[in-house]
Amino acid sequence: MIREIIKIDDDLCNGCGNCVPNCHEGALQIIDGKARLISELMCDGLGACIGHCPEGAITIEKREADAYDEIATISQMVKQGKATMFAHLKHLQDHNETGYLQQALGFIKANHEAMPFEISEVHELLHGAREEQTSGGGCATGGCPGSAPMAFDAGGLKMAAPAAEVPSELTQWPVQMHLINPAASYFQGADLLVAADCAGFAYGNFHNDFIKGRKMVIACPKLDQGTDIYVQKLVKLIDESRVNTITVVIMEVPCCGGLSQMVKMATQMASRKVPVKEVVIGIKGDVLSEEWV
């Protein structure tokens, strides 16, 4: 499949090995004085190793590669001990890879007797961090921009003069990703809108500019559980319902990027090609970017 995976420049790599312990999946080793990707199956393409390379020898490229296998990765990681496994779980959580995280947790629960830790410790690791975020303490890696409280004056924003009551442009129900049926007839050949939950509240003309003429699904990559099913549903919408285009509308906060990643993963897994446009909305309600990806 085509996916994002790391690339190592041999000419720049000095073999220092800083990247190896920072690849929690164990996909990197130093061989013959150079960092080597030893397993495409275990490289998640998120690039945790990149920031630890002093020579800038590691980048991410999109190419044909074996699909990442979370079960194979986590099963091999058990022998590396609690610290490595916990670093991996936090790595998945911090990057909003909820599908992979659910697979890892399922494996841990099914094999709990062989784990070098208690299930309660995993709960504390993941849910403790989430409680810190929602209480305003920020992400585990520092302050979370998406959760930072702020106030701003909407008076300076240009608003259209009120006229008649604005009708809804929504033409189907339900819209939440867990509830939709990809086989519903109204999705057949439709232009699809995949919107972050917050976007409709931030952007004032959301119905006319985004919902009109499209069928909509909504999701929150940060707070929704079991989002691996979202990717599967998107693949069905592309291959079986044969949607015409996909417009992804997300907020500027970092966690929202997970929604774009789900759509990207689905387009890579699907057998059909479909045009995808990404629109980023600022927290003050303005369109920051709009481009085909």
Secondary structure, 3 states (H helix, E strand, C coil): CEEEEEEECCCCCCCCCCCCCCCCCCCEEEECCEEEECCHHHCCCCCCCHHHCCCCCEEEEEEECCCCCHHHHHHHHHHHCHHHHHHHHHHHHHCCCHHHHHHHHHHHHHCHHHCCCCHHHHHHHHHHHHHHHHHHHCECCECCHHHCCCCCCHHHCCCCCCCCCCCCCCCCCCCECCCCCCCCHHHCCCEEEEEECCHHHHCCCHHHHHHCCCEEEEECCCCCCCCHHHHHHHHHHHHCCCCCEEEEEEECCHHHHHHHHHHHHHHHHCCCCCCEEEEEECCCCCEEEEEEC
